[in-house]
Amino acid sequence: MAWNEPGSGDKDPWSGNKGGKQDGPPDLDEVVKNIQKKLGGMFGGGKGPRGVDSGGSSSGPGSSIGIGLVLLVAFLGWLASGIYIVQPAERGVVMRFGAYNDTTLPGPHWHMPSPIESVLKVDVDQISSFRHKALMLTRDENIIDVEFTVQSRIQDAADYLFQDQNPEKTMKDATETSVREVIGKSDLDFVLTEGRSSITEQIRVGVQALLVQYKTGLEVTSVNMQPAKPPEQVKSAFDDAIKAREDKERLENQAEAYANEVLPKARGEAARQVADAEAYRDKVIAEAEGESNRFLAVLAEYEKAPEVTRERLYLDTVEEVMSGTNKVIMDVKEGSSLMYLPLDKLIEKGRVRTTVNSSTFNNPLDDISPSSRSSGRDVNRDRRSR
């Protein structure tokens, strides 16, 4: 039967029915009271000193303990929210009420929970790079097109976050400043040829100094320079200049190679001629000394026996003069009979005998020079004429 049918009276399904069966939904107040009773039983609640249940409307110790435990759990959870872990490639920047407080290293850490402190994690191992390309004026007033690639990473997380408003822009400005300074102090040939490694190192040092000065918290890891090129407007003339320079270097290398080949030979030839001259000098000096010694020996023998020495000098001179002719002069005192003499055999035997005598008998008179012998003959001739 519906509650609003005739004869139902004032029965309200929401107010409950004590006398009979309740067909409507339960009362909301009763539901709340039942929940309070159950919570009070869980935390040891009972009847109060006045006999009122703890789950009733009256407050008691059980409800206070439950609220305290709830607050304790909430406080512990709030404290646990301050636990954080910093990865190996990160640095933790702790801020207290929005201001920088500390930088933490990798590992587990704890900070005062929000809103007192907060943590920003910064990746310090990530490498960032950018390219810088521009036309530069060298010291010898030449324009050159250069391109650099600069790589960097975060060195100080606190400086990177709070000291500079835009560290990346500062990095680019510092790179441009350093590049213009280094290229402006270098010649064109130095930039194009052997100066690449030196230029990149100077630029890296200059950029890093500016980054430290402005406290950007960045560190330059490497600076790579692409091959420099001239502007397109003068590329043909520049190629001709490079070709001329290469030809010059090639000719210089060829000349140096030729010099390295010729100079040792010339030095060797000069040393040989000097050695030959010294040997000739020693030979002439030795021959002169020998001639002088032989003359002195003949003089000593002449002083001892003048006649014998004159005779020996005469005979030696005649023998030396007549040994080179094929004529044989015979002095026959008696008769004029023709005699057959084998001249060739006699001459050959005479030469052999002369060679044997000269090798087996060594007399100071045998070493007398022809000039000495001729002088001896002159002396002998003078004495005979007398």
Secondary structure, DSSP 4 states (H G I P E B T S, - for coil): --TTSTT-TT--TTT--SSS---SPPPHHHHHHHHHHHHHHHTT--B-TTS-BTTSSS--HHHHHHHHHHHHHHHHHHHHTTEEEE-TTEEEEEEETTEEEEEE-SEEEE-PTTTTEEEEEEESS--EEEEEEEEEE-TTS-EEEEEEEEEEEES-HHHHHHT-S-HHHHHHHHHHHHHHHHHHTS-HHHHHTTTHHHHHHHHHHHHHHHHHHTT--EEEEEEEEPPPB--GGGHHHHHHHHHHHHHHHHHHHHHHHHHHHHHHHHHHHHHHHHHHHHHHHHHHHHHHHHHHHHHHHHHHHHHH-HHHHHHHHHHHHHHHHHTT--------SS--------HHHHHHHHHHHHHHHHHH---GGGG--HHHHHHHHHHHHHHHH-
